[in-house]
Amino acid sequence: MTTLWDTTGSEVVKALSAERRAAGALAFGLALTLVAVVDEKHVSEAEGAATLAASAHPCRLLIVVRRQIESPHPRLDAEVSIGGRLGPGEAVVMRMSGRLALHAESVVLPLLAPDAPVVTWWHDEPPTRIAYDPLGVFADRRVTDVTAATEPLSALFQRAADFAPGDTDLSWTRLTPWRTLLAAAFDTVTDTPDSAVITSGRANPSAQLFAGWLKNKLGIPVTVEEVGTRPDVTKVTVSFGESELAIARTDSRTATISRSGYPDRVLPLPGRGVGELLAEELRRLDDDEVFGEALGTWSGLQNLGTRSPHREHIWRDPMDKSGTVTSTAPSSDEAKAAQAEATQTEAAKAEPPQAGATKAGATKAGATKAGATQGGATSSVGGTPTVGRSGSTARPERPKAGGA
C-alpha cells in the first residue's frame, strides 16, 4: 500500500502503476471501474460496501471523499493499494479538500480502467441533478439511494424528473427478492387479479416503486398502507375477487406465502446490506428498463426510457449563493398526492387484463432487468444555469421518431 499526502493526480497515477508492477498485475482483468462518492462521516460504511461488491466483480475501485469544500487551500491525500484491506483488486481512496473537491473528475478521469464501463455510486444523499456532478456525467451506470435523503419520497420524485437510461436506485434493488417471490407465485395462478395492497413503514420509496411495478405489469389499482414502525416492506396482498395471494415477512430471513385454498409455505426472504445490493447492480451494466417503467408509473412521468442516455455537465458552484438553484421535487405529501392522482387516472383507463397475459406479464417482470434503451430526448429540470460540454460525454442525439 502506498500513502500520498498533499499530492497531485499525476503522482496518484504513478503510484498505481508502481503498485501494479509490484503485485505483478500488469495483465489484471478489470470488468469495470466503480467510483464511490462519499463524505468523511460515512467513509467506513462506503468502504465496507464497495469492498464486498468489488470482491464479486473484478474492478478498479475509486473512492472519492469530498471534505472541507469551503477550505481556501485545495489538497489531495490518497491511499493506493492492490490486494489490501479494500479487497483483492485495485483500490484508490482520494480525500479531496477545498476547490479540488468540486473538480474531482480531473483526478478520477486518468485513473479509469481503459475500455471498461464506469459505474458511479453515491453513498450519501444523491445530487439534485446528476448533471451537476461530472462524476455522474461520464458514468455508464449511476447508482443512488434515496433512503439517505431527508425526504425519501421527494428525492424519489426528483430521480424521476432527472431520470436518464442508466440510472438506478438501491430502493429498487431492495425489491428484487419480493418481485422474485411474487412472480414465481403467479406461475400457478390462472385467475385475473383486480387489486393489490402493499404494507410498509412510512415514506418507504421501495413500497412506492413496488406499487408502480405492479400497476405497470398488472394494470390494477395498488394501495400502499403505511403501518407499524418497520421501515421496509412487510406484506403484499393481491386480490382475485373471492380469493387472494399474500406474501408476508415473518422475520429478517423468511416470508410466508398464503393463498386461498392452499396451505401456507415458508420461503427465504433474506435482508441484504448495501454491499450486496451494490454487487447486484454491478452484475448487469445495461439500462434497467423495468426500473424506468416502475418509476414512471409511480411518478406519473411517462416515457422515461425514451430519454437520451447522454448527459452534458452543468457547472454549478455550490459556494455561489447568488444564483441558488432549487430542487423541482415536491414534498413527501405532494409526491404522495401526485402518485395517488396517477393511480386514479390509470385505474379509470385500465381494462381488466386477460388471465394469460397477466400471468405472463408478472412472470416476465419478476427479477429480470431489460436491455439498453436508445434515443429519446433529455428532460429539462430546474433553472437555466450555464451548460458546458464535458470532455468525456457526447452531445445528446436528436430524438428518433417513435422513441425506443
Secondary structure as UniProt FT lines:
FT   STRAND          2..4
FT   HELIX           9..23
FT   TURN            26..27
FT   STRAND          32..39
FT   HELIX           40..42
FT   HELIX           43..56
FT   STRAND          59..66
FT   TURN            69..70
FT   STRAND          75..82
FT   TURN            85..86
FT   STRAND          90..97
FT   HELIX           98..103
FT   HELIX           105..108
FT   HELIX           109..111
FT   TURN            114..115
FT   STRAND          118..122
FT   HELIX           130..132
FT   HELIX           134..137
FT   STRAND          141..144
FT   HELIX           146..148
FT   HELIX           152..161
FT   TURN            165..166
FT   STRAND          167..169
FT   HELIX           170..173
FT   TURN            174..175
FT   HELIX           176..185
FT   HELIX           186..188
FT   STRAND          195..200
FT   TURN            202..203
FT   HELIX           205..218
FT   STRAND          222..226
FT   STRAND          233..240
FT   TURN            241..242
FT   STRAND          243..249
FT   STRAND          254..259
FT   TURN            260..261
FT   STRAND          262..268
FT   HELIX           274..281
FT   TURN            282..283
FT   HELIX           289..299
FT   HELIX           304..306
FT   TURN            318..319
FT   TURN            322..323
FT   HELIX           332..349
FT   HELIX           355..365
FT   TURN            391..392
FT   TURN            401..402
//
